[in-house]
Amino acid sequence: MDRLEEIAKNLDSNDKLSKFRDKFILPQDKIYLDGNSLGVLAKDVINEINYTIKEEWGNNLISSWNKSWIKLPRMISQKLASIIKSKKDEVYVGSSTSINLFKLIKSILQSNKSIKNISTDNLNFPSDKYICELIAKDFKIDFNFLDYGSDLMADIEQLKEFIKEKRGIIVLSHVAFKSSYRYPIKEISKFCKDNNTIVIWDLSHSIGAVDINMGLNQVDYAIGCTYKYLNGGPGSPAFIYVREQELRKLKSPLRGWFSHEKPFEYSNEYNESNSIEKFSNGTPHILSLSTLKTSLDITIEATTEELNIKSAKLFDYFVSIYIGKLKKLNFKLLTPMDMSNRGSHIAISHKEAWRISKCLINPIDNDKLSIIIDFRPNNIIRIALTPLYTSFEDIYLISKRLINIVNEEEYRQKDYSMEGVT
């Protein structure tokens, strides 16, 4: 056992969160370091979903609506509210992130006709930009795009000048999906309020791994997904957060059965709910919501404070290897070193990043473990630090493989073709 492996084992033996690893189904033939794209399956979710299918749907059928399903969206929303430290009636869970962003922006514009700008930046996920562009076109207002160039971190002073020039609505990703750069959410939220701008935060790449306090950070609006660090499963429903004081001003742009004040009166007159439920539309997706009952409880039990601490320790351990070995092999660390300025994944670049990624996922030698990461253009390898189940030994093993792939030029045996999801 070399010194770095010994350090990893010691860190794992002293890890306060190590017990949570056993709550998940982790593949025996691979190391999974892609939890920032899709979290792994919690063991108890299988029992939960089986109960929903076999008992609630299979045996109880329509009676399950009254017994449990009607209450399910609210129950899940309140669990999410506790994770982001908001009031329980400020979160709605349902639909996708893009649909929720669309509904939120449009409802804000309908309540404030003086807004003339919608903006975002090049650190945001592209689908957020698509939504902003579409709504700007529909409302015949300006869409603005702040491009920091090749730098994968924000220039805060440049951002502030941009906000002052383009007052209106700005959509920002709390953690940048490529570099893991994290915005100073409290500072930017306050600056926007002081400069007549509404900021909507996309929490998709931070919730469940970064400690978030909506009240303390003065956040009024946010959206995000639940299938990454919250382990809700592929396509699990997204959420909308609206601060209580702002909620009264908004009307949802989509009228639906479940957004009605009294949906089961079947009235031909639409009376919108006064609560966060106004952002609900059609029938809740019960099977997808059911996975979150268990997976969110795991995050709540672990606490985001402890998850944040472990994420920092995992990063620091990787950096010790990076400085000593990986940097010499022409890897470049793109993620900020300062804990307060980063999320919970590591971004490294290398001119052979794509072929190195292929070696990690599908080793030439079948005796070597497959290590699942993901690749992002240009030449970025993303390594998720999912504190609930990522071990220090996992970080040791991927670092060792990166060193061997480059030293042995294993990547030369892979081509540059790209297929499917990366």
C-alpha positions as CSV (number, residue, x, y, z in Angstrom):
1,M,0.0,0.0,0.0
2,D,1.5,3.4,-1.0
3,R,1.3,6.5,1.1
4,L,-1.6,8.1,-0.8
5,E,-3.7,4.9,-0.5
6,E,-3.0,4.7,3.2
7,I,-4.1,8.3,3.6
8,A,-7.4,7.5,1.7
9,K,-8.1,4.5,4.0
10,N,-7.5,6.5,7.1
11,L,-9.8,9.3,5.9
12,D,-12.5,6.8,5.1
13,S,-12.2,5.1,8.5
14,N,-12.7,8.5,10.1
15,D,-15.5,9.7,7.8
16,K,-18.7,10.6,9.8
17,L,-20.8,10.0,6.7
18,S,-19.3,6.6,5.7
19,K,-22.4,4.8,7.0
20,F,-24.6,6.4,4.3
21,R,-22.6,4.6,1.5
22,D,-24.3,1.4,2.6
23,K,-27.7,2.9,1.9
24,F,-27.0,2.9,-1.9
25,I,-26.6,0.3,-4.6
26,L,-23.1,0.8,-5.9
27,P,-22.0,-1.4,-8.8
28,Q,-19.3,-4.0,-7.9
29,D,-17.5,-3.8,-11.2
30,K,-17.0,0.0,-11.4
31,I,-16.5,3.2,-9.5
32,Y,-19.3,5.8,-10.0
33,L,-18.1,9.4,-10.1
34,D,-20.9,10.9,-12.1
35,G,-23.4,11.7,-9.4
36,N,-23.5,15.3,-10.6
37,S,-25.4,14.1,-13.7
38,L,-27.4,11.2,-12.2
39,G,-27.3,10.1,-8.5
40,V,-27.2,6.4,-7.7
41,L,-30.2,4.3,-6.5
42,A,-30.9,4.2,-2.7
43,K,-31.7,0.6,-1.6
44,D,-34.9,1.7,0.2
45,V,-36.3,3.4,-2.9
46,I,-36.8,-0.1,-4.4
47,N,-39.2,-1.0,-1.5
48,E,-40.9,2.4,-1.7
49,I,-41.5,2.2,-5.5
50,N,-42.6,-1.5,-5.3
51,Y,-45.1,-0.5,-2.6
52,T,-46.4,2.3,-4.7
53,I,-46.8,0.0,-7.7
54,K,-48.0,-3.2,-6.1
55,E,-50.1,-2.0,-3.2
56,E,-51.2,1.6,-3.9
57,W,-51.7,1.2,-7.6
58,G,-52.1,-2.6,-7.8
59,N,-54.4,-3.2,-4.9
60,N,-55.8,0.1,-3.7
61,L,-56.2,1.7,-7.2
62,I,-58.2,5.0,-7.2
63,S,-58.5,5.0,-3.4
64,S,-54.8,5.7,-3.2
65,W,-55.5,9.3,-4.2
66,N,-57.3,10.0,-1.0
67,K,-55.2,7.8,1.2
68,S,-51.8,9.1,0.1
69,W,-51.2,10.4,-3.4
70,I,-53.0,13.8,-3.0
71,K,-50.6,14.6,-0.1
72,L,-47.5,13.3,-1.8
73,P,-46.4,16.5,-3.7
74,R,-46.8,18.6,-0.6
75,M,-44.9,16.1,1.5
76,I,-42.0,16.0,-1.0
77,S,-42.0,19.8,-1.3
78,Q,-41.7,20.2,2.4
79,K,-38.8,17.8,2.6
80,L,-37.0,19.9,-0.1
81,A,-37.8,23.1,1.7
82,S,-36.0,21.7,4.8
83,I,-32.9,20.9,2.7
84,I,-32.7,24.5,1.3
85,K,-33.7,26.0,4.6
86,S,-36.8,27.8,3.4
87,K,-40.3,28.0,4.7
88,K,-42.3,24.8,4.0
89,D,-44.8,26.6,1.7
90,E,-42.2,28.2,-0.5
91,V,-41.4,25.1,-2.6
92,Y,-43.4,23.3,-5.3
93,V,-42.1,20.0,-6.7
94,G,-43.3,18.9,-10.2
95,S,-42.5,19.2,-13.9
96,S,-39.0,19.6,-15.3
97,T,-36.4,22.3,-14.6
98,S,-37.0,24.0,-18.0
99,I,-40.8,24.0,-17.7
100,N,-40.5,25.5,-14.2
101,L,-38.1,28.2,-15.3
102,F,-40.5,29.0,-18.2
103,K,-43.4,29.3,-15.7
104,L,-41.4,31.3,-13.3
105,I,-40.0,33.9,-15.7
106,K,-43.3,34.3,-17.5
107,S,-45.3,34.8,-14.3
108,I,-42.8,37.5,-13.2
109,L,-43.1,39.3,-16.5
110,Q,-46.8,39.2,-16.4
111,S,-46.8,40.8,-12.9
112,N,-44.2,43.4,-13.9
113,K,-44.8,45.0,-17.3
114,S,-41.8,47.4,-16.9
115,I,-39.2,44.7,-17.3
116,K,-37.3,45.1,-20.6
117,N,-34.4,42.6,-20.3
118,I,-33.8,38.9,-19.7
119,S,-30.2,37.9,-19.2
120,T,-28.0,35.0,-18.4
121,D,-24.3,34.1,-18.9
122,N,-22.0,31.5,-20.5
123,L,-21.6,29.6,-17.2
124,N,-25.2,28.6,-17.2
125,F,-26.5,25.3,-18.6
126,P,-27.6,25.9,-22.2
127,S,-31.3,24.9,-21.7
128,D,-31.7,27.9,-19.3
129,K,-30.4,30.1,-22.1
130,Y,-32.8,28.6,-24.6
131,I,-35.8,29.3,-22.3
132,C,-34.6,32.9,-21.7
133,E,-34.2,33.5,-25.4
134,L,-37.7,32.1,-26.2
135,I,-39.5,34.2,-23.6
136,A,-37.7,37.4,-24.6
137,K,-38.8,36.8,-28.1
138,D,-42.4,36.1,-27.1
139,F,-42.6,39.2,-24.9
140,K,-40.6,41.4,-27.4
141,I,-38.0,42.4,-24.9
142,D,-34.2,42.2,-25.1
143,F,-32.2,39.0,-24.4
144,N,-28.7,39.6,-23.2
145,F,-25.8,37.2,-22.8
146,L,-22.8,37.8,-20.7
147,D,-19.8,35.8,-22.1
148,Y,-16.7,35.6,-19.9
149,G,-14.8,34.1,-22.7
150,S,-12.7,31.0,-22.2
151,D,-12.6,31.7,-18.4
152,L,-14.9,29.2,-16.7
153,M,-15.3,31.4,-13.6
154,A,-17.3,34.6,-13.3
155,D,-15.8,38.1,-13.1
156,I,-18.0,39.5,-10.3
157,E,-17.3,43.1,-11.1
158,Q,-18.0,42.5,-14.8
159,L,-21.2,40.8,-13.8
160,K,-22.3,43.7,-11.5
161,E,-21.7,46.2,-14.3
162,F,-23.7,44.0,-16.7
163,I,-26.6,43.8,-14.2
164,K,-26.6,47.6,-13.8
165,E,-26.7,48.0,-17.6
166,K,-29.3,45.3,-18.2
167,R,-31.7,45.7,-15.3
168,G,-34.6,43.2,-15.4
169,I,-34.4,39.4,-14.9
170,I,-31.1,37.5,-14.8
171,V,-30.9,33.7,-14.6
172,L,-27.7,32.3,-13.0
173,S,-26.6,28.8,-12.2
174,H,-25.5,28.7,-8.5
175,V,-22.7,26.3,-9.4
176,A,-21.4,26.3,-13.0
177,F,-21.9,22.9,-14.6
178,K,-18.5,22.8,-16.3
179,S,-15.9,24.2,-13.8
180,S,-17.9,23.8,-10.5
181,Y,-17.4,27.6,-9.9
182,R,-19.9,28.8,-7.3
183,Y,-21.4,32.3,-7.3
184,P,-21.5,34.3,-4.1
185,I,-25.2,33.9,-3.9
186,K,-25.9,36.3,-1.0
187,E,-23.7,39.0,-2.5
188,I,-25.3,38.8,-6.0
189,S,-28.9,38.5,-4.6
190,K,-28.4,41.6,-2.6
191,F,-26.8,43.5,-5.4
192,C,-29.7,42.6,-7.8
193,K,-32.2,43.9,-5.3
194,D,-30.3,47.1,-4.9
195,N,-30.2,47.5,-8.7
196,N,-33.8,46.8,-9.6
197,T,-33.1,43.3,-11.0
198,I,-34.7,40.0,-10.3
199,V,-32.3,37.0,-10.1
200,I,-33.5,33.5,-10.5
201,W,-31.0,30.9,-9.3
202,D,-30.7,27.5,-10.8
203,L,-29.7,25.2,-8.0
204,S,-29.5,22.0,-10.1
205,H,-25.7,21.6,-9.6
206,S,-25.6,22.5,-6.0
207,I,-28.7,21.2,-4.1
208,G,-27.9,18.1,-2.0
209,A,-24.1,18.7,-1.9
210,V,-23.7,22.4,-1.0
211,D,-25.3,23.8,2.1
212,I,-27.9,26.3,1.0
213,N,-29.9,28.7,3.1
214,M,-32.5,30.6,1.1
215,G,-33.5,33.0,3.9
216,L,-29.9,33.9,4.9
217,N,-28.9,34.3,1.2
218,Q,-31.9,36.6,0.5
219,V,-33.0,34.5,-2.4
220,D,-36.5,35.3,-3.9
221,Y,-36.7,32.8,-6.8
222,A,-35.0,29.5,-7.7
223,I,-35.5,26.4,-9.7
224,G,-33.6,23.1,-9.8
225,C,-33.7,19.3,-10.4
226,T,-33.7,16.4,-8.0
227,Y,-31.9,13.6,-10.0
228,K,-28.3,14.6,-9.3
229,Y,-27.1,14.9,-5.7
230,L,-30.6,14.3,-4.4
231,N,-30.7,10.8,-6.0
232,G,-34.3,11.0,-7.2
233,G,-33.7,8.9,-10.3
234,P,-33.8,9.6,-14.0
235,G,-36.4,12.3,-14.8
236,S,-37.4,12.8,-11.2
237,P,-39.4,16.0,-10.8
238,A,-37.9,19.5,-10.5
239,F,-38.9,22.3,-8.2
240,I,-39.7,25.9,-8.0
241,Y,-38.9,28.1,-5.0
242,V,-40.6,31.5,-4.5
243,R,-40.1,33.6,-1.3
244,E,-43.4,34.0,0.5
245,Q,-43.6,37.8,0.1
246,E,-43.1,37.4,-3.7
247,L,-45.6,34.6,-4.2
248,R,-48.7,36.8,-3.8
249,K,-47.6,39.0,-6.8
250,L,-47.4,36.1,-9.2
251,K,-50.0,34.3,-11.3
252,S,-49.0,31.0,-13.1
253,P,-49.0,31.3,-16.9
254,L,-50.4,27.7,-17.1
255,R,-53.9,27.0,-15.7
256,G,-54.2,23.4,-14.6
257,W,-56.5,21.2,-12.6
258,F,-54.2,21.0,-9.5
259,S,-53.4,24.7,-9.6
260,H,-57.1,25.5,-8.9
261,E,-58.0,26.7,-5.4
262,K,-60.5,23.8,-5.1
263,P,-59.6,21.2,-7.8
264,F,-62.2,18.7,-6.7
265,E,-65.1,21.0,-7.0
266,Y,-64.6,20.7,-10.8
267,S,-65.7,24.3,-11.3
268,N,-65.8,25.7,-14.8
269,E,-64.5,29.0,-13.3
270,Y,-60.8,29.0,-12.7
271,N,-59.8,30.3,-9.3
272,E,-56.0,30.1,-8.9
273,S,-54.6,28.8,-5.7
274,N,-53.1,31.5,-3.5
275,S,-50.3,29.1,-2.4
276,I,-47.2,27.8,-4.1
277,E,-49.6,25.1,-5.6
278,K,-50.5,27.7,-8.2
279,F,-47.4,26.4,-10.1
280,S,-48.9,22.9,-10.2
281,N,-50.6,22.0,-13.4
282,G,-51.9,18.5,-14.3
283,T,-52.0,15.3,-12.3
284,P,-48.8,14.8,-10.2
285,H,-46.3,12.2,-11.5
286,I,-46.8,9.8,-8.6
287,L,-44.2,7.2,-9.5
288,S,-41.4,9.8,-9.9
289,L,-42.4,11.5,-6.7
290,S,-42.4,8.3,-4.8
291,T,-38.6,7.8,-5.3
292,L,-38.0,11.1,-3.5
293,K,-39.7,10.1,-0.3
294,T,-36.7,7.9,0.7
295,S,-33.9,9.6,-1.2
296,L,-34.6,13.0,0.4
297,D,-34.7,11.6,3.9
298,I,-31.2,10.3,3.5
299,T,-30.0,13.8,2.6
300,I,-32.0,15.3,5.5
301,E,-30.5,12.8,7.9
302,A,-26.9,13.4,6.7
303,T,-27.4,17.2,6.8
304,T,-26.1,19.5,4.1
305,E,-23.7,21.0,6.6
306,E,-21.9,17.7,6.9
307,L,-22.1,16.9,3.2
308,N,-20.5,20.3,2.5
309,I,-17.6,19.5,5.0
310,K,-17.0,16.1,3.4
311,S,-17.1,17.5,-0.1
312,A,-14.3,19.9,0.9
313,K,-12.2,17.1,2.4
314,L,-12.6,15.0,-0.8
315,F,-11.5,17.9,-2.9
316,D,-8.5,18.7,-0.6
317,Y,-7.4,15.0,-0.9
318,F,-7.6,15.1,-4.7
319,V,-5.7,18.4,-4.8
320,S,-2.8,16.8,-2.8
321,I,-2.5,14.2,-5.6
322,Y,-3.0,16.8,-8.3
323,I,-0.2,19.0,-7.1
324,G,2.2,16.1,-6.5
325,K,1.5,14.1,-9.6
326,L,-1.3,15.1,-12.0
327,K,-0.1,18.6,-12.7
328,K,3.2,17.2,-14.0
329,L,1.3,15.2,-16.5
330,N,-0.3,18.3,-18.0
331,F,-3.6,18.1,-16.3
332,K,-5.0,21.4,-15.3
333,L,-7.4,22.0,-12.4
334,L,-10.3,24.3,-13.5
335,T,-12.2,24.2,-10.2
336,P,-11.6,27.1,-7.7
337,M,-9.4,26.2,-4.8
338,D,-11.4,28.3,-2.3
339,M,-14.2,26.1,-0.8
340,S,-16.7,29.0,-0.8
341,N,-16.2,29.5,-4.5
342,R,-16.9,26.0,-5.7
343,G,-19.6,23.3,-5.8
344,S,-19.1,19.6,-5.3
345,H,-17.5,18.4,-8.5
346,I,-13.9,18.6,-9.8
347,A,-13.2,19.8,-13.4
348,I,-9.8,19.0,-14.9
349,S,-8.6,19.5,-18.4
350,H,-6.1,17.8,-20.6
351,K,-5.5,17.9,-24.4
352,E,-6.4,14.2,-24.5
353,A,-9.4,14.5,-22.1
354,W,-11.8,12.7,-24.4
355,R,-9.6,9.7,-25.1
356,I,-8.6,9.6,-21.4
357,S,-12.3,9.6,-20.5
358,K,-12.9,6.6,-22.8
359,C,-10.1,4.8,-21.1
360,L,-11.6,5.4,-17.6
361,I,-15.0,4.2,-18.7
362,N,-14.0,1.3,-20.9
363,P,-10.4,0.2,-20.0
364,I,-8.3,-1.5,-22.6
365,D,-7.4,-4.1,-20.0
366,N,-10.6,-5.9,-18.8
367,D,-9.0,-6.5,-15.4
368,K,-9.0,-2.8,-14.7
369,L,-12.1,-1.2,-13.0
370,S,-14.4,1.0,-15.1
371,I,-14.6,4.5,-13.6
372,I,-17.6,6.4,-14.7
373,I,-17.0,10.2,-15.1
374,D,-18.3,12.5,-17.7
375,F,-16.8,14.7,-20.4
376,R,-17.7,18.2,-21.3
377,P,-16.3,20.3,-24.1
378,N,-13.7,21.6,-24.5
379,N,-11.5,18.9,-23.0
380,I,-13.0,18.8,-19.5
381,I,-13.3,15.7,-17.3
382,R,-15.8,16.1,-14.5
383,I,-15.4,14.1,-11.3
384,A,-18.4,14.2,-9.0
385,L,-17.8,14.4,-5.3
386,T,-21.1,13.0,-4.0
387,P,-20.5,13.0,-0.2
388,L,-23.2,10.5,0.6
389,Y,-21.4,7.7,-1.1
390,T,-18.1,8.8,-2.7
391,S,-15.2,7.5,-0.7
392,F,-11.6,8.8,-0.4
393,E,-10.5,5.5,-1.9
394,D,-12.6,6.2,-5.0
395,I,-10.6,9.4,-5.4
396,Y,-7.3,7.6,-4.9
397,L,-8.3,5.0,-7.5
398,I,-9.3,7.5,-10.2
399,S,-6.2,9.5,-9.6
400,K,-4.0,6.4,-9.9
401,R,-5.8,5.5,-13.2
402,L,-5.3,9.0,-14.6
403,I,-1.6,8.7,-13.9
404,N,-1.3,5.3,-15.5
405,I,-3.4,6.2,-18.6
406,V,-1.1,9.1,-19.4
407,N,2.2,7.5,-18.4
408,E,1.5,4.4,-20.4
409,E,-0.1,6.3,-23.2
410,E,-3.1,4.0,-23.0
411,Y,-5.3,6.8,-24.6
412,R,-3.6,6.2,-27.9
413,Q,-5.5,3.0,-28.3
414,K,-8.8,4.9,-28.3
415,D,-10.2,7.0,-31.2
416,Y,-12.0,10.3,-31.2
417,S,-15.5,9.2,-32.0
418,M,-18.3,10.3,-29.8
419,E,-21.6,8.5,-29.4
420,G,-24.5,8.7,-26.9
421,V,-24.5,10.4,-23.6
422,T,-21.1,11.5,-22.2
